[in-house]
Amino acid sequence: MNARTEPAEAETDAIARPPLVRELLLVAGLFLVYKLGRQLATGHTGEAFGNADRVWDLERAVRLPGEGSVQDLLLHSDALIHIANTYYATVHFPATAAFLVWLYLRRPAHYVWARRVLAAVTAAALVVHLTFPLAPPRMLAAAGLIDTGQLYGPSVYGSPEADHLSNQFAAMPSLHFGWALMVAIGLIAATRSRWRPLWLLHPLLTLLVIVGTANHYWLDALVAAAMLGVALAVIRLPRRTAAPAGHGARKPVPTARGKEAVDEDSVLVGAAR
């Protein structure tokens, strides 16, 4: 996110930067509501495992590749699986926070858009967590997968019975993947470098990590992507309608007859014809 990825100045000035204190309170409030909602969704152990069996059977019925194939690749190296566990534990929130901070400072219009999209996707995910509790594949005996976090570390979860900070039966949709995909899409939309498609490596790596560590099914990521697609279709990036004062304002210049003022750019264009 350097100078080479900067879009035109007119694009950066599309919307005034929202008040910082208000945004901090808003984001913190949304996060607390989400954590509280996840806690309300805990305790549905039997339903969560029943849904896990259904998701596993559906994936096999539609011939999705087995999650175990990804885990087997990671297990070829202790260092590789440790890196994957670390990525899962440490990248999710910091990367999304850094994304929002950069947009807030450099692309206010994109920031407001991205914050709204992320809030909508997260709210929709919370509804699914409440109505469709789902045990992750690391807990499902039929999957034949191991809990790489517990065996190789680091792990972000304790035992489900003693874990009062997170809802481990909220596998679908995967916000790890949904947020990562939004980060990539947001940066591609906000920058102009020819290398910006490389931001898609972030959700790709996230997908391999969440599946390989047995924290999510393929369908968890697919549902998250579908929710994000709907949110992006409804919440559009606003277009610039007018330049704010002091930034790129156009100066009227008199015509040859002095009867009316015309846009300076129009004079230059006309002279070039």
FENRA-V962752 format. One record per run of one state. SS is the DSSP state (a for helix, b for strand, c for the rest). FROM is the first residue (numbers start at 1). TO is the last residue. If there is no record, write none. Layout:
ss/from/to
SS/FROM/TO
SS/FROM/TO
//
This chain:
ss/from/to
c/1/2
a/3/5
c/6/8
a/9/12
c/13/19
a/20/40
c/41/44
a/45/61
c/62/66
a/67/74
c/75/77
a/78/90
c/91/91
a/92/106
c/107/107
a/108/131
c/132/133
b/134/134
c/135/136
a/137/139
c/140/140
a/141/143
c/144/147
a/148/152
c/153/169
b/170/170
c/171/174
a/175/190
c/191/195
a/196/212
c/213/217
a/218/234
c/235/251
b/252/254
c/255/260
b/261/263
a/264/272
c/273/273
//
